[in-house]
Amino acid sequence: MATPIAMPRLGMSMKEGRVVLWPVAVGGRVEKGKPVVVIESEKTDVEVEATQSGVLRHVYIAEGETVPCGTLLGALTGDVAETFDADAFRREHDRPEVVTRAPQRRVEARPSEAGVAKSNRRAVAPAARALAQQLGIDIDAIAGTGPGGRVTKEDIEAWAARRERLVPVGGGVHLEVLRSGDGPPVAMLPGFGTDVSSFAAQARALTSAYTVLGINPRGVGSSDAPGLDLYAVTNAADDVAAVCGEPTHIVGASLGAATAIELALRHPDRVKTLTLITPFVDASPRLTVVLGAWCRMAAESSAETLARVLLPWLFSERVLADATACDRIVRGLAAAAVPAATLSRAAAGLRQWSGSRQGDLARIAAPTLVVVAGADLLTANGAAVASLIPGARPVVIPDAGHAVMIEAADQVTTAILEHLR
């Protein structure tokens, strides 16, 4: 009996993956537990293991192609003599998930004559219009992925699915919270200019024992983007406290670490343990200048160009020397690009918070782990932050850059798991 090989969902925010390599040629033997295909998702390459031994009988998706989760990639049979109908097998097992490439902000339906007239001028599939009316969704808030920007039924379904992940945090603001796993809660707070996909490797490892909450801050992913002058770190901490209604293991990186520090000071009852990755309490001139350039480039260039410019600031020379790794990371960073307006508001909030909490770190009571990247150009004083928090344990990962969760994923994951236990 043939066994399907499908594009797996390996992370909270994973919607699609890219086939990097078929290690075995069609007709070759594959052993259970050994890699059958290598995929790229959320900035990393992952080996997918065979669930049974057999022969790689057919490949549906070639190397280099990107497809949604659930797509049938290949098929295994017991041996080459087994009867196998590739087309029939595909019809039975190909179950791609809907992918909407341009996440939109949450907008409540506000029916009006003007809105209806505007919707009528757009290219909208009849089934999509009917479903939107049924669910009370404003079609004007949805980017169509069909030919010529046509709004499809799948676009409406994807929008509705995203709305289910939104959690109210007060003031009419809703944040996108991705959940996976089962057990004590662990909240992950991403850094400046990225989303929770930056924690993909850590989230995969934690979900076997914990409930992982990937919290996209204001303006990131499908989270609401209020039109404020800045997104204050204090507000970000209050937002996380609203999401975490009980003591929670908090993991924050860079600007997310600043939010985690603020949370531990403002809402200590919500923090069970604290993990700070490449933290800072006083932004260096280098960090301030890089963030300013980041914001400007996001407004004036493509997401891919911005990602390539950021590479030397976020990663070590070891990564930069690997052209394949750089290309993979660029694709991941570009896919998770944050709107320029959100970046500007977050940068303003970071500058406002910088230098405001250095004298308060001694009040943090939660058990604290501080992950320091030895080749970090942007927040090089992580060890100094650890020295100011009573009992904090610093873990230094030598020769790793600022994006240490991606560059040294296994080491960061191990440190977090040891700390939580």
C-alpha positions as CSV (number, residue, x, y, z in Angstrom):
1,M,0.0,0.0,0.0
2,A,1.4,3.4,-1.0
3,T,2.2,6.0,1.6
4,P,1.9,9.8,0.9
5,I,4.6,12.3,1.6
6,A,3.0,15.7,2.2
7,M,4.3,19.1,2.9
8,P,4.2,19.2,6.7
9,R,3.2,22.1,9.0
10,L,6.3,22.5,11.1
11,G,5.7,25.8,12.8
12,M,2.9,28.0,14.2
13,S,3.1,30.4,11.3
14,M,4.1,28.0,8.5
15,K,1.8,28.2,5.5
16,E,4.0,26.8,2.8
17,G,7.4,25.2,2.3
18,R,10.0,24.8,-0.5
19,V,11.4,21.5,-1.6
20,V,15.1,21.7,-1.3
21,L,16.3,18.2,-1.9
22,W,15.1,14.6,-2.6
23,P,18.1,12.7,-1.1
24,V,17.0,9.5,-2.8
25,A,16.2,9.2,-6.5
26,V,12.9,7.8,-7.7
27,G,13.1,4.0,-7.4
28,G,15.6,4.3,-4.5
29,R,15.3,2.6,-1.1
30,V,14.2,4.7,1.9
31,E,14.4,3.4,5.5
32,K,11.9,4.4,8.2
33,G,13.2,7.3,10.3
34,K,15.7,8.4,7.6
35,P,15.3,11.6,5.6
36,V,13.0,11.3,2.6
37,V,12.9,14.9,1.6
38,V,14.5,18.2,2.8
39,I,12.2,21.3,2.9
40,E,12.8,24.9,3.6
41,S,10.5,26.8,5.9
42,E,10.6,29.8,8.1
43,K,14.3,30.5,7.3
44,T,15.6,26.9,8.0
45,D,16.1,23.6,6.2
46,V,14.3,20.6,7.8
47,E,14.8,17.0,7.0
48,V,11.4,15.1,6.8
49,E,11.8,11.5,7.9
50,A,10.1,8.6,6.3
51,T,7.2,7.1,8.4
52,Q,7.9,3.6,6.9
53,S,10.5,1.9,4.9
54,G,10.0,1.5,1.2
55,V,10.8,2.8,-2.3
56,L,10.4,6.4,-3.4
57,R,7.9,5.6,-6.1
58,H,6.9,9.0,-7.4
59,V,7.8,12.7,-6.9
60,Y,5.0,15.2,-7.5
61,I,6.9,18.4,-6.5
62,A,10.4,19.0,-7.9
63,E,13.3,20.6,-6.1
64,G,13.0,24.3,-5.9
65,E,9.2,24.5,-5.9
66,T,7.3,26.2,-3.1
67,V,3.9,24.8,-2.2
68,P,1.3,25.1,0.6
69,C,1.3,22.8,3.6
70,G,-0.7,19.6,2.9
71,T,0.4,19.4,-0.7
72,L,1.3,15.9,-1.8
73,L,5.1,15.9,-2.5
74,G,5.7,12.2,-3.2
75,A,4.7,8.6,-2.6
76,L,6.4,5.6,-1.1
77,T,5.5,2.0,-2.0
78,G,6.7,-1.3,-0.5
79,D,8.7,-2.2,-3.6
80,V,8.9,-1.2,-7.3
81,A,6.7,-4.1,-8.3
82,E,3.7,-2.8,-6.4
83,T,0.8,-1.6,-8.5
84,F,0.6,2.2,-8.3
85,D,-1.5,4.8,-10.2
86,A,0.2,8.2,-9.7
87,D,-2.7,10.3,-10.9
88,A,-5.3,8.5,-8.8
89,F,-3.1,8.6,-5.7
90,R,-2.7,12.4,-6.2
91,R,-6.5,12.9,-6.4
92,E,-6.9,11.0,-3.2
93,H,-4.1,12.5,-1.1
94,D,-3.4,16.0,-2.4
95,R,-4.8,18.3,0.3
96,P,-3.1,21.8,0.0
97,E,-4.1,24.4,2.5
98,V,-5.3,27.8,1.5
99,V,-2.4,30.4,1.4
100,T,-3.1,34.1,1.4
101,R,0.2,35.8,0.8
102,A,-0.7,39.3,1.9
103,P,-2.0,39.3,5.5
104,Q,-4.5,42.0,6.1
105,R,-5.4,43.9,9.3
106,R,-8.5,43.0,11.2
107,V,-11.4,45.3,10.0
108,E,-14.9,44.9,11.3
109,A,-17.6,44.9,8.6
110,R,-19.3,48.3,8.3
111,P,-22.0,47.9,5.7
112,S,-22.8,51.1,3.9
113,E,-24.0,52.1,0.5
114,A,-20.6,53.5,-0.4
115,G,-18.9,50.3,0.8
116,V,-21.3,48.1,-1.2
117,A,-20.7,50.2,-4.3
118,K,-17.0,50.0,-3.9
119,S,-17.2,46.2,-3.5
120,N,-19.4,45.9,-6.6
121,R,-16.6,47.5,-8.6
122,R,-14.0,45.0,-7.5
123,A,-13.4,41.6,-9.1
124,V,-15.1,39.3,-6.6
125,A,-16.1,35.7,-7.2
126,P,-19.9,35.1,-6.5
127,A,-19.1,32.4,-4.0
128,A,-16.7,34.7,-2.2
129,R,-19.3,37.5,-2.1
130,A,-21.9,35.1,-0.7
131,L,-19.6,33.7,2.0
132,A,-18.4,37.2,3.0
133,Q,-22.0,38.3,3.5
134,Q,-22.7,35.2,5.5
135,L,-19.8,35.8,7.8
136,G,-20.2,39.5,8.0
137,I,-16.8,40.3,6.5
138,D,-16.0,43.5,4.6
139,I,-14.6,42.5,1.2
140,D,-12.9,45.8,0.9
141,A,-10.5,44.7,3.6
142,I,-9.3,41.6,1.7
143,A,-6.6,41.4,-0.9
144,G,-7.6,39.1,-3.7
145,T,-5.2,36.4,-4.8
146,G,-7.1,35.3,-7.9
147,P,-6.3,36.5,-11.5
148,G,-6.1,40.3,-11.6
149,G,-6.6,40.5,-7.8
150,R,-10.0,38.8,-7.9
151,V,-11.2,37.9,-4.4
152,T,-11.9,34.2,-4.2
153,K,-13.8,32.1,-1.8
154,E,-10.4,30.8,-0.5
155,D,-9.4,34.4,0.3
156,I,-12.5,34.8,2.5
157,E,-11.9,31.5,4.2
158,A,-8.3,32.4,5.0
159,W,-9.4,35.8,6.3
160,A,-12.0,34.1,8.6
161,A,-9.4,31.7,9.9
162,R,-7.0,34.5,10.8
163,R,-9.8,36.3,12.6
164,E,-10.2,33.3,14.8
165,R,-6.6,33.7,16.0
166,L,-7.1,37.3,17.1
167,V,-7.2,38.0,20.8
168,P,-8.6,41.2,22.3
169,V,-6.1,43.1,24.5
170,G,-8.0,46.2,25.3
171,G,-8.7,49.6,23.7
172,G,-10.3,47.9,20.7
173,V,-7.0,46.3,19.7
174,H,-6.7,42.6,18.8
175,L,-3.4,40.7,18.4
176,E,-2.7,37.6,16.3
177,V,-1.8,34.7,18.7
178,L,-0.7,31.4,17.2
179,R,-1.1,28.4,19.5
180,S,0.4,25.0,19.3
181,G,1.2,22.1,21.6
182,D,-0.2,21.2,25.0
183,G,1.1,21.9,28.5
184,P,2.2,24.9,30.6
185,P,2.1,28.1,28.5
186,V,5.2,29.6,26.9
187,A,4.8,33.0,25.2
188,M,7.2,34.0,22.5
189,L,7.8,37.7,21.7
190,P,9.6,38.4,18.4
191,G,12.1,41.2,17.8
192,F,12.0,44.3,15.8
193,G,10.9,43.9,12.2
194,T,9.9,40.2,12.3
195,D,7.1,37.9,13.3
196,V,6.9,34.8,15.4
197,S,8.3,32.7,12.5
198,S,11.7,33.8,13.9
199,F,11.1,31.3,16.7
200,A,10.1,28.4,14.4
201,A,12.8,26.0,15.5
202,Q,12.2,26.7,19.2
203,A,8.5,26.4,18.9
204,R,8.8,23.0,17.1
205,A,10.9,21.6,20.0
206,L,8.6,23.1,22.8
207,T,5.3,21.9,21.5
208,S,5.8,18.4,22.8
209,A,5.6,19.5,26.4
210,Y,4.3,23.1,26.4
211,T,1.5,25.2,24.9
212,V,3.4,27.7,22.7
213,L,1.8,31.1,22.2
214,G,3.4,33.0,19.4
215,I,2.3,36.6,19.9
216,N,2.6,39.0,17.0
217,P,2.8,42.6,18.3
218,R,0.8,45.5,17.0
219,G,1.0,45.9,13.2
220,V,2.8,42.6,12.7
221,G,1.1,39.6,10.9
222,S,-2.6,39.9,11.3
223,S,-2.5,41.9,14.5
224,D,-4.2,45.3,14.5
225,A,-2.1,48.3,13.6
226,P,-3.6,51.3,15.4
227,G,-2.7,54.6,13.8
228,L,-0.5,56.0,16.7
229,D,2.7,58.0,16.6
230,L,4.5,55.2,18.3
231,Y,4.0,51.7,19.7
232,A,5.2,52.0,23.3
233,V,7.0,49.1,25.0
234,T,4.8,49.6,28.0
235,N,1.7,49.1,25.8
236,A,3.3,46.0,24.3
237,A,3.9,44.6,27.8
238,D,0.3,45.3,28.8
239,D,-0.9,43.6,25.6
240,V,1.1,40.4,26.5
241,A,-0.3,40.5,30.0
242,A,-3.8,40.6,28.5
243,V,-3.0,37.5,26.4
244,C,-1.4,35.6,29.2
245,G,-4.1,35.3,31.9
246,E,-1.9,33.1,34.1
247,P,1.7,32.7,35.1
248,T,3.6,32.1,31.8
249,H,7.1,31.3,30.7
250,I,8.1,34.4,28.7
251,V,10.7,34.2,25.9
252,G,11.6,37.5,24.2
253,A,14.2,38.4,21.6
254,S,15.7,41.9,21.1
255,L,12.8,44.3,21.2
256,G,10.7,41.4,22.3
257,A,13.2,41.0,25.2
258,A,12.5,44.7,26.1
259,T,8.8,43.9,26.2
260,A,9.6,40.9,28.4
261,I,11.6,43.0,30.8
262,E,8.8,45.6,31.0
263,L,6.2,42.8,31.5
264,A,8.3,41.3,34.4
265,L,8.3,44.8,36.0
266,R,4.7,45.8,35.3
267,H,3.0,42.4,35.6
268,P,5.2,40.1,37.7
269,D,2.2,37.8,38.4
270,R,2.2,36.9,34.7
271,V,5.8,35.8,34.5
272,K,6.8,32.3,35.6
273,T,10.2,32.4,34.1
274,L,12.0,34.9,31.9
275,T,14.2,34.2,28.8
276,L,15.9,37.2,27.3
277,I,17.6,36.7,24.0
278,T,20.1,39.4,22.8
279,P,18.5,41.9,25.2
280,F,19.3,45.6,25.8
281,V,18.1,48.3,28.2
282,D,20.0,51.2,26.6
283,A,20.0,51.2,22.8
284,S,23.5,51.8,21.4
285,P,24.1,54.5,18.7
286,R,24.7,51.7,16.2
287,L,21.4,50.1,17.0
288,T,19.6,53.4,16.7
289,V,21.1,54.2,13.3
290,V,20.5,50.7,11.9
291,L,16.9,50.8,12.9
292,G,16.5,54.2,11.2
293,A,18.0,52.9,8.0
294,W,15.8,49.8,8.3
295,C,12.6,51.9,8.5
296,R,13.7,54.1,5.5
297,M,14.6,51.1,3.3
298,A,11.3,49.3,4.1
299,A,9.5,52.4,2.7
300,E,11.7,52.8,-0.4
301,S,12.8,49.3,-1.5
302,S,11.6,45.7,-1.9
303,A,11.4,43.3,0.9
304,E,14.1,41.2,-0.7
305,T,16.5,44.1,-1.0
306,L,15.9,45.1,2.6
307,A,16.6,41.5,3.7
308,R,19.9,41.4,1.9
309,V,21.0,44.7,3.3
310,L,20.2,43.5,6.9
311,L,22.1,40.2,6.6
312,P,25.5,41.5,7.7
313,W,23.9,43.2,10.7
314,L,21.9,40.1,11.8
315,F,24.2,37.2,11.1
316,S,27.8,36.2,11.7
317,E,30.5,35.9,9.0
318,R,30.1,32.1,9.1
319,V,26.6,32.4,7.8
320,L,27.5,35.2,5.4
321,A,30.1,32.9,3.8
322,D,27.4,30.4,2.9
323,A,25.6,31.7,-0.2
324,T,22.9,29.0,0.0
325,A,22.1,29.8,3.6
326,C,21.9,33.5,2.8
327,D,19.5,33.0,0.0
328,R,17.3,30.8,2.3
329,I,17.3,33.4,5.0
330,V,16.5,36.2,2.6
331,R,13.5,34.4,1.4
332,G,12.3,33.9,5.0
333,L,12.9,37.5,6.0
334,A,11.2,38.8,2.9
335,A,8.2,36.6,3.5
336,A,7.9,37.9,7.1
337,A,8.4,41.5,6.2
338,V,6.7,44.1,8.4
339,P,5.0,47.2,7.0
340,A,7.1,50.4,7.0
341,A,4.6,52.2,9.2
342,T,4.8,49.6,11.9
343,L,8.6,49.7,11.8
344,S,8.6,53.4,12.3
345,R,6.1,53.2,15.2
346,A,8.1,50.4,16.9
347,A,11.4,52.2,16.4
348,A,9.9,55.3,18.1
349,G,8.7,53.2,21.0
350,L,12.1,51.5,21.3
351,R,13.8,54.9,21.5
352,Q,11.3,56.2,24.1
353,W,11.9,53.1,26.3
354,S,15.7,53.0,25.9
355,G,17.5,53.9,29.2
356,S,14.3,54.0,31.2
357,R,14.7,50.7,33.1
358,Q,18.3,50.1,33.8
359,G,17.9,51.0,37.5
360,D,14.8,48.7,37.9
361,L,16.3,45.4,36.7
362,A,17.2,44.5,40.3
363,R,13.4,44.2,41.0
364,I,12.9,41.3,38.6
365,A,12.1,38.3,40.7
366,A,11.4,35.6,38.0
367,P,14.1,33.0,37.3
368,T,15.9,34.6,34.3
369,L,18.0,33.2,31.4
370,V,19.9,35.6,29.2
371,V,21.1,34.3,25.8
372,V,24.1,36.4,24.5
373,A,25.3,36.2,20.9
374,G,29.1,36.5,20.9
375,A,29.2,38.2,17.4
376,D,26.2,40.4,18.0
377,L,26.7,43.9,16.4
378,L,23.4,45.4,17.6
379,T,22.9,44.5,21.2
380,A,26.4,43.5,22.5
381,N,25.7,44.2,26.2
382,G,23.5,41.2,27.0
383,A,25.9,40.0,29.7
384,A,25.7,43.4,31.4
385,V,21.9,43.0,31.4
386,A,22.2,39.6,33.1
387,S,24.5,41.1,35.8
388,L,21.8,43.5,36.8
389,I,19.1,40.9,37.3
390,P,19.3,38.9,40.6
391,G,20.3,35.3,39.9
392,A,20.1,35.6,36.1
393,R,22.1,33.0,34.2
394,P,23.9,34.1,31.1
395,V,24.5,31.7,28.3
396,V,27.0,32.9,25.6
397,I,26.9,31.4,22.2
398,P,30.2,32.3,20.6
399,D,30.5,33.5,17.0
400,A,26.7,33.9,16.5
401,G,25.1,37.1,15.3
402,H,22.1,39.0,16.5
403,A,19.6,36.6,14.9
404,V,20.9,33.8,17.1
405,M,17.6,31.9,17.3
406,I,18.0,31.2,13.5
407,E,21.8,31.0,13.3
408,A,22.3,28.8,16.4
409,A,18.8,27.3,16.6
410,D,19.7,24.1,18.4
411,Q,21.8,25.8,21.1
412,V,19.2,28.4,21.8
413,T,16.5,25.7,22.0
414,T,18.6,23.6,24.4
415,A,19.2,26.6,26.7
416,I,15.5,27.4,26.8
417,L,14.4,23.9,27.5
418,E,17.0,23.5,30.3
419,H,15.8,26.8,31.8
420,L,12.1,25.9,31.7
421,R,12.7,22.5,33.3
